């Protein structure tokens, strides 16, 4: 086995939730009399600060916008499923004595609501959410905080995620990195931009991960 700690992103890596975020943005924006297409949301809302989005759409209270979007995602996740093989993979890691952790920029109230229904509530040795850090990925703080909680050095860990922020954060913290690049994510990301982050590994199906992680 190549690593002692396996760090997972949540949205888009373990659960196919990016479409849920699109719909939640649309529903929240409708409250502020803004009608957005799916492409509008991806282009003008994804991976941007709440204050920037609110200013662009002339929404007075960025916090209110955020609460509406996140509440929609939280509710939608209650009936969602993981990517196939994601749970068996995590369970295999734990059975082999590896530590597993969740490193996400989602709010804790979203994650804590979602984990039980996804059968992930007892599958992580550490869970670091947006509420736990001053700086989000791609800053290395969330990963460094996770490594400290696990008692692991960076070279013992790998960060697995689907965004450039995940890979950049892993590299900045000194871990190995694996980029999840399924065809279905082409509408949410520029694959050229993602590949340009130069992850140590790229995979498009979770069944590839045991080989990447050196699992027996």
N, C-alpha and C positions, 0 to 999 in steps of 0.2 A: 504494500500500500504506500502511495506516494505522499499522503498528507495525514495529519492527525485531526484537523478541524476543517469541516466543510461549511462554508458560508453561503447562504442562499438569499438572493433577492426574492421578493414576494410577487408583486404585480408583473405579469408577463413572463415570469420565470417558473413559478410553481402553479399559478392559476391563470387561465386565459382571461384576464380581467380588463384588458385595454378597451375592448368594446363597451364594457360596463362604464368605464370612465367617460367615454364619448357620450353615451346616453345620459349619464348624470349631469355632464356639462350642459347638454342640450336642455334638459328639464330645468336645471337651475337658471340658465340664461333666459329661459322663457318667462320666469318670474320677474325678470327685469326688462321684459318686452324686447328681448334680443332673440331673433330666430337664426339659428346657425345650422348649416349642413354638417355632416360628419367630417368632411374635408376641412371646413372652417374650424371646427374644434381642434382637429389634429394640428393644423397649421398655426392657429392663433392662440391656443390655450395650452396644449401639451408642453410640458417641460419649461414652463415660464412661471415667474413669481406671481403670486396672487395680486399684489399691488399693481403690477404691470398690466395684468389682464383687466382689472377693474378700471384702471385709468383709460385703457384703450377703448373700452365699451361704455365709458362714462357711468360706471357703477360707483355710487358714493361710498359704500361700505364693503371693502374687500373681504373682511372677516365674515360678513353675512353670506357673501358669494361662496366662500370656502366651505362654510358650514352646510349650505344646501347641497353642494357637490359631494362632499364627503358623506353626508347622510344618505344620499342616493346610492353611492357605492357600497356603503355598509349594508344597506337593505338588500341590494342586488346580490351581494356575495353570500348571503344566507342560503340561497338556492343554487349556488354555483358548484362546479366540480373542479378538481385539480386536473392538470395535464396528465394523460395516461402515463403510468409508471412512476410519477413523481413520488407518491407515498411509498411504494415498495422500495424505491431507491433510498429514501431517507431511512426507512426501517432497516434496510440492509447495512447502511453505514453505521447505525447505532448498534446493531447486533455484532458488528465487527469491532466495536469498541471505539469508534471514531466519534468525536464531538460534532454536533450539528448546531447551526445558529441561523437565525433569520435577521437579515440586515435590510431594513426597508425605510423608505421615505414617507410611507403612509402613516397616518395618525394612529396612535395606539388604540383609540376606541374603535377604529375600523378593524384592526388586526385582531384584537381580543374578541370581538363579536364573530369574526370569520373563522378563526382557528378551530373551535369545537365542531362546527358543522362540516369542516373539511378534514376532520380527524387528525388535526395537526397540533392540538392543544398540549400534548405531552411528548412532542417529537423534537424539541429544541432545548439545548442547554443554555442558550442565551437568545433573547429577542430584543433587538435595538430598533426603536421606531423614531419617527420625526420628533416626538416629544422629548426624546432622551439626549438630543445633541444640539449644539449651537449652529453647526454647519452640516448641511445635507451632502450626500454624494453629488458630485465627484470629489468633494473634500474627503480626506482619509479619516476624519474623526469618527464616523460611525463604525468603520472597520477596526480602527485602533481601540475603540471602546469595547468592541466585541472580543478582540484578542485579549485584552486585559481581563475581561470577565472569564474567559476560558483558560487563562493562564498559559497562552500559547504565543510563540514567536511567529513573526510574519511568514517565515520560510516553511512553517509547518502547516500553513493554511492555503486554501484556494477560495476565491470569490467567484460565484456563479451568478450571472445576470444576463439581462437581455438588452441593456441600454449602454450607451457610451459612458454614462455616469457611473455605472457599476464597474466597468473595466478600468476607467481612469482612477476611481477610488481605490480599487484593488492594487493597481500599480503604484499609486502614491503611498499606500500603506506597506507595500513590499510583499504582498501575497502573489501567488500564482493566480491566473484569471482564466475563466472559460465563458465564452459568449454563446448564448442561446439565440440561434438565428433561424427560426422556422419561416417557411414561405409566407404564412399568414401574417407575419409582422411587416411585410413590405409596405403596407399602407400607413404604418405608424412610424417607421424609421427609414432613413437613408442607409441602405446596406453599405454603400461606399464609405460613409462617415463611420459606421460601426467597425468595419474592417480596418479602417485607418487607425483605430485605437490599438491595433496590434495585440490582441489577446493571445495568451499562450495556446488556447484551444478554441475551436469553433465547432459547435454541434447544432443539428437541427431536429434532433429527436432525443428524448431522455434515455432511450435505450443505449445511446452511445456513452453515457456518463460513467458507467462502471469501468470501461476501458480507460477513459481519461483519468479517473481517480485511482487506477491501479487496483481495483477491487478483485479479489479472487473469484 
